[in-house]
Amino acid sequence: MDCVDLDALEAEARRVMSPPAWVFCDTGADDEIIAKENVTAWRKLRLRPRMLRDIVKIDTSVTLLGQRVAAPLMVAPTGRHHLFHPQGERETARGAAAAGALYVMSTSGATLVEDVAKERGSAPQWFQLYMQPDREETGKLLDRCAAVGFTALVLTVDQPVPGWSPRAFRTPVIANDKVRSVNMPGQPVARTAYDPDRKGVVMFPTAWRDLEWLVKRCSMPVVVKGVLRGDDAARCVDAGVKGIMVSNHGGRHLDTTVTTADVIAEVVGAVGRNAEVYVDGGIRRGTDVLKALALGARAVLLGRPPLWGLAVNGAAGVEAVMEHFREELIRAMQLCGAANLADVTPDLVAGA
Ligand SMILES: Cc1cc2nc3c(=O)[nH]c(=O)nc-3n(C[C@H](O)[C@H](O)[C@H](O)COP(=O)(O)O)c2cc1C
């Protein structure tokens, strides 16, 4: 597997995935403007490296909600892993564990939370929730996650309705009776967000009162994913949230939002030390990771790249992608004169 360069891995993933799986993985919403700009926004930021520092030993370890991991890199929650590998989410969990990386499992999968938990290894796992209309059922799912050792609950709030992808409409994933969202009540047939049957359906209505309920009901700390504004982030913290994921969902639902690189500093400023802030969207290089950390993120999440690894080489592919990012981060830190994450400060980014 060519992990020297993620562009080559992406090209190989495109070759091995079925055309509908590739389009589902790759697409952004509407004109796909923000899906592309997420990537270029990090690349446009310029580094101000420090020289003559002691960088022989580099420590990339960090705690995420109190649990230590080898690097500030998480596998983002992404749905439908059976489109990319016959073992689905189980295989992803195995790869993340081999790399010592935190895996955020999505609600939208065909693997039971209990089976993903079995693959945990020494790295923590978090569970990502789309709020279900039935609170009692949602509560039962939270209890199952906590019982098998998931240590945080990530509530995604930026997809109350699915976005629209003309590309996915033209090359659709055909909903299949065998693939079900097994962790959801009634195990509905798994339909991707771009399935025409979902057009206009308010799938996951989630309002502040639901978040307040969730924080009270959930025994795990709650993280909110999909925040792009400081005022929303501050209100989440007031509601008892312990972590904020700055994300525009990889540009998959609302096109032409701000990029996450644009707003990470605003959100970090709004929450101060009251919550951890993470970021995703278009992070493809160790230098991108370093810039995100310098702007105040505690860790970053990677969405599409681990899926490319999963499709090309299963768990070993996911592991290779996470290791590749860690190696690139170490090199970027050494070249910028930062021996540990406390040295990765805003002055490393021009204009910050
Ligand atoms: C194929 C695919 C499926 C996704 N499914 C989910 C999901 O089920 N829940 C969620 O919160 N985010 C989902 N996301 C968004 C990711 O968690 C993440 O925010 C995004 O992919 C980050 O951008 P990147 O792919 O450029 O790294 C999905 C993304 C992709 C590419």
The ligand as an SDF file (V2000), in Angstrom:
LIG
                    3D

 31 33  0  0  0  0  0  0  0  0999 V2000
  -18.2820    8.7010    3.8540 C   0  0  0  0  0  0  0  0  0  0  0  0
  -18.4880    9.6290    5.0160 C   0  0  0  0  0  0  0  0  0  0  0  0
  -19.4740    9.3490    5.9500 C   0  0  0  0  0  0  0  0  0  0  0  0
  -19.6460   10.2020    7.0590 C   0  0  0  0  0  0  0  0  0  0  0  0
  -20.5620    9.8350    8.0130 N   0  0  0  0  0  0  0  0  0  0  0  0
  -20.6480   10.5910    9.1390 C   0  0  0  0  0  0  0  0  0  0  0  0
  -21.4820   10.1500   10.2160 C   0  0  0  0  0  0  0  0  0  0  0  0
  -22.1110    9.0970   10.1500 O   0  0  0  0  0  0  0  0  0  0  0  0
  -21.5450   10.9430   11.3100 N   0  0  0  0  0  0  0  0  0  0  0  0
  -20.8280   12.1240   11.4310 C   0  0  0  0  0  0  0  0  0  0  0  0
  -20.9230   12.8040   12.4530 O   0  0  0  0  0  0  0  0  0  0  0  0
  -20.0240   12.5300   10.4300 N   0  0  0  0  0  0  0  0  0  0  0  0
  -19.9010   11.7970    9.2960 C   0  0  0  0  0  0  0  0  0  0  0  0
  -19.0410   12.1800    8.3120 N   0  0  0  0  0  0  0  0  0  0  0  0
  -18.2120   13.4110    8.4980 C   0  0  0  0  0  0  0  0  0  0  0  0
  -16.8680   13.0860    9.1860 C   0  0  0  0  0  0  0  0  0  0  0  0
  -17.0470   12.7230   10.5360 O   0  0  0  0  0  0  0  0  0  0  0  0
  -15.9190   14.2890    9.1690 C   0  0  0  0  0  0  0  0  0  0  0  0
  -16.5500   15.4220    9.7580 O   0  0  0  0  0  0  0  0  0  0  0  0
  -15.4050   14.7000    7.7910 C   0  0  0  0  0  0  0  0  0  0  0  0
  -15.2770   13.5650    6.9370 O   0  0  0  0  0  0  0  0  0  0  0  0
  -14.0450   15.3850    7.9450 C   0  0  0  0  0  0  0  0  0  0  0  0
  -13.5630   15.8080    6.7250 O   0  0  0  0  0  0  0  0  0  0  0  0
  -12.4490   15.0150    5.8530 P   0  0  0  0  0  0  0  0  0  0  0  0
  -13.1460   13.8440    5.2310 O   0  0  0  0  0  0  0  0  0  0  0  0
  -12.0620   16.0250    4.8530 O   0  0  0  0  0  0  0  0  0  0  0  0
  -11.3240   14.5890    6.7780 O   0  0  0  0  0  0  0  0  0  0  0  0
  -18.8540   11.3670    7.1920 C   0  0  0  0  0  0  0  0  0  0  0  0
  -17.8670   11.6460    6.2460 C   0  0  0  0  0  0  0  0  0  0  0  0
  -17.6660   10.7840    5.1720 C   0  0  0  0  0  0  0  0  0  0  0  0
  -16.5570   11.0950    4.1910 C   0  0  0  0  0  0  0  0  0  0  0  0
  1  2  1  0
  2  3  1  0
  2 30  2  0
  3  4  2  0
  4  5  1  0
  4 28  1  0
  5  6  2  0
  6  7  1  0
  6 13  1  0
  7  8  2  0
  7  9  1  0
  9 10  1  0
 10 11  2  0
 10 12  1  0
 12 13  2  0
 13 14  1  0
 14 15  1  0
 14 28  1  0
 15 16  1  0
 16 17  1  0
 16 18  1  0
 18 19  1  0
 18 20  1  0
 20 21  1  0
 20 22  1  0
 22 23  1  0
 23 24  1  0
 24 25  2  0
 24 26  1  0
 24 27  1  0
 28 29  2  0
 29 30  1  0
 30 31  1  0
M  END
$$$$
